[in-house]
Structure formats: C-alpha cells, structure tokens
Amino acid sequence: MAKKRISSVDLAWLISEELFDPARRDVRASPAVVSDEKDGWRVIIPKRNRRYLTAADEQRLAEIQRKLRLVYEIKS
C-alpha cells in the first residue's frame, strides 16, 4: 500500500491534535515535523514545551509517530 504524501505542516497539525489532551488544558505542544534519513520524518518539540511533557506524553508521542509513519510520508 502506497503512503499518502502530506506536507510537514499538516502532519504536525495531525500530531498536535492527537497529542492534545482536553483534560490537561495547561499544556499544548507545538510539534514540528522534519525530514529524517532513517525514518523518513520525525517530530521535534521545542524545549519550552518538552519540559511540560510527562513520560506518558512521550510514550504517546512515540506511538503516534509509529502509527502515522505507516500512513504518511512528507512532501519534499
């Protein structure tokens, strides 16, 4: 199955929406998606937002990346 091509901005928005937890309104990460030679793309979260992420948030972010890598590749 061919992967869908998507812009890095749209992919970052999808990740942000999946990562956002309405129960924790205090934190909303601002992810950026960049090209990566090994995996095709990866998510970067700014340091000012990353310090508020818990270990569970980090795991959820890794799970979201794995799931979306199966479906999407970024446009160059």
Summary of the structure (lengths in Angstrom):
residues: 76
radius of gyration: 12.4
end to end distance: 19.9
largest distance: 38.8
contacts: 180
relative contact order: 0.27
helix: 41%
strand: 21%
